[in-house]
Amino acid sequence: MSRETRSFAVIGLGAFGSAVATELARFGNQVIGVDSDERRVSQLSDVLTSTMILDTTDEAALREAGIDRYDVALIAIGRDIQASILSTMNLKMLGISTIWVKASNKAHHRILTKLGIDRVILPEQEMGRHIAQMLNNPVVQDYVSLGNGFSVVNILVPERMDGKELAALGVGKKHDLRLLGLMRGTEFHACDQAGLALKKDDKLILLGKRADLRRFGDTL
């Protein structure tokens, strides 16, 4: 198997797994989709690099299918926690270097963490926090949590700031934040450009702690 692109095995082709697998394939990666449900597999057979009907709780079947040759595995099995855990253990034994697993609940999350998984995902909670951040402050268009209280956020420039210089934002002085740049439509502008002035609907890309970002958003 060529290593020019990363290869992904997505196990469990429900709504979450299918969405991830489809996007990974759209980015040009090699993606195999695996599920025990023939209907789910057939729906993605023309979208992914390959698909397979397989019982992933069977280590021998996984090995025979060549899943061990993939760089990254995502286990997105839904409510069957036992199948998720057994599949995870099997992939660990196959030696796949990077394994992400979707957890169904906090107990499932704790078990997976004990298994030494690279990342355990609780999609509903993570998306809930994401949406809450944007609902809490309408100028926040998007954000990414970096851990240790730091985030990168995308903040919309309001009409009242149109035409003002970057210094008027108070970033790095009044606000303990770092301005990484701004997006104007589809164009990126570095914020060290001389004479760059703000325009309504520019999107500021800011790095800082959540509390500082929240205070900055409130001032806009």
Beta strands, then each sheet from edge to edge (+ up, - down):
strand 1: 7-11
strand 2: 30-35
strand 3: 50-53
strand 4: 72-75
strand 5: 98-102
strand 6: 119-121
strand 7: 140-147
strand 8: 150-156
strand 9: 178-184
strand 10: 187-189
strand 11: 203-209
sheet 1: 3+ 2+ 1+ 4+ 5+ 6+
sheet 2: 7+ 8- 11+ 9- 10+
end
